[in-house]
Amino acid sequence: MRQPTLFDQQSKQSAVSDERLVLYALGDFQARGLVLAERDLPLDRLRGALRRAADAFGVEQLTDEDAVTIMAALGAQVQRRHSFAAKHPYHVIVPHALAERARRAYEEIRAANEEKTEASKKRDNH
């Protein structure tokens, strides 16, 4: 069995854009029935979704700073709070438009992955 190397991990990370990873995470958060749009959420509440997104793409989890930088670039309002107040001292407010974009991106990625899985099963059966 071949062991993955540092270079394998880097190539996977570059294959998935960080923006797509964050959109998937925000969509995943909503897919679990949680309200995302226009809420003042501590980054702690989004860490699980960010972890699940990294796992789904098989890449390394984003740091807090990288995640909030990308969220801000996508249009979210990010506020840094005092570091003594929380382990992850950021709060995020996601506008409705970004929440909807993330929901659509999540659904598209999930649908594409399901199609790949189905095609793989058909190929294996023949």
Secondary structure, DSSP 8 states (H G I E B T S, - for coil): -----HHHHHHHHHHS-HHHHHHHHHHHHHHTT---BT-EEEHHHHHHHHHHHHHHHT-----HHHHHHHHHHHT-EEEE--TTT-SS-EEEEB-HHHHHHHHHHHHHHHHHHHHHHHHHHHHHH-
